[in-house]
Amino acid sequence: MIWSSPEGRAYQFFEENCIDCPDDIEFDLIDSYFPGDNSYGVVVNGMESLIKLQDFLLAKGLKVNFIL
């Protein structure tokens, strides 16, 4: 189930709510790593993108935690 892990919940959140994310924030939505794998996740590419993403979400009133 997508909601059974923090990574899956992050995937679902970004898929539904990050339509207006700035283009300079680099992240990838992972929908399984190989056929038959049911894992989901979000990978933010680089510390600069992570900081920009956190600032963007805080500006929208969302305080988030990241797993590094």
KEDO-179836 format. One line per field, with one value per residue (C-alpha): residue number from 0; chain; x, y, z. Coordinates in pm, 1 decimal, always signed. Each point is the difference from the previous one (the first is absolute). Example, Ala and Ser with C-alpha at 12.3 -4.5 7.8 and 13.67 -1.06 7.14 Angstrom:
doke <- (0; 1)
zalum <- (A; A)
u <- (+1230.0; +137.0)
v <- (-450.0; +344.0)
w <- (+780.0; -66.0)
//
This chain:
doke <- (0; 1; 2; 3; 4; 5; 6; 7; 8; 9; 10; 11; 12; 13; 14; 15; 16; 17; 18; 19; 20; 21; 22; 23; 24; 25; 26; 27; 28; 29; 30; 31; 32; 33; 34; 35; 36; 37; 38; 39; 40; 41; 42; 43; 44; 45; 46; 47; 48; 49; 50; 51; 52; 53; 54; 55; 56; 57; 58; 59; 60; 61; 62; 63; 64; 65; 66; 67)
zalum <- (A; A; A; A; A; A; A; A; A; A; A; A; A; A; A; A; A; A; A; A; A; A; A; A; A; A; A; A; A; A; A; A; A; A; A; A; A; A; A; A; A; A; A; A; A; A; A; A; A; A; A; A; A; A; A; A; A; A; A; A; A; A; A; A; A; A; A; A)
u <- (+0.0; +127.6; -90.1; +185.6; +335.2; +124.6; +151.6; -333.7; -183.1; +260.1; -51.4; -376.2; +33.6; +232.4; -203.0; -313.3; +136.8; +318.9; -149.8; +127.0; +345.0; +269.8; +197.3; +333.4; -93.0; +127.5; -181.6; -110.5; -310.0; +90.3; -275.8; +181.2; +360.5; -66.9; -299.3; -190.1; +133.5; -274.6; +216.3; -57.4; +218.9; +128.1; +364.4; +105.0; +311.7; +253.7; +6.2; -75.9; -325.6; -85.5; +38.7; -201.7; -270.7; -19.3; -21.5; -269.5; -209.0; +43.3; -122.5; -313.4; -45.9; +127.4; +263.6; +160.3; +267.6; +245.6; +171.7; +363.2)
v <- (+0.0; +344.2; +137.6; -274.0; +181.8; +358.7; -27.6; -104.5; +282.0; +246.1; -136.2; +41.7; +350.3; +124.6; -163.3; +182.4; +327.4; +100.3; +106.0; +355.1; -94.3; +226.2; -149.3; +55.0; -255.0; -331.5; -308.6; -333.5; -201.0; -369.2; -245.1; -331.6; -70.6; -310.3; -200.3; -164.6; +244.3; +193.0; +265.9; +373.6; +292.3; +347.7; +80.4; +364.2; +58.0; +192.3; +201.4; +323.9; -145.0; -136.2; +344.0; +165.3; -263.5; +47.7; +380.9; -41.1; -229.1; +224.2; +296.2; -206.1; -63.4; -359.6; -103.2; -323.2; -243.2; -157.1; -337.9; +33.2)
w <- (+0.0; -88.4; +345.0; +190.7; +6.1; +37.0; -347.0; -150.6; +174.8; -132.8; -351.4; +25.0; +148.0; -275.7; -274.3; +117.7; +140.4; -177.7; -328.9; +62.2; +133.5; -145.6; -288.8; +176.4; +268.8; -133.2; +123.6; -138.6; +83.2; +20.4; -90.2; +58.1; -81.8; -210.0; -130.8; +283.5; +259.9; +176.8; +162.7; -35.5; +94.5; -67.0; -63.5; +31.1; -206.5; +205.9; +317.7; -186.1; -135.1; +343.6; +159.1; -278.3; +37.9; +374.8; -42.5; -266.9; +219.8; +306.6; -206.8; -72.3; +373.9; -7.1; +252.3; -116.3; +114.8; -238.3; +30.0; -105.8)
//
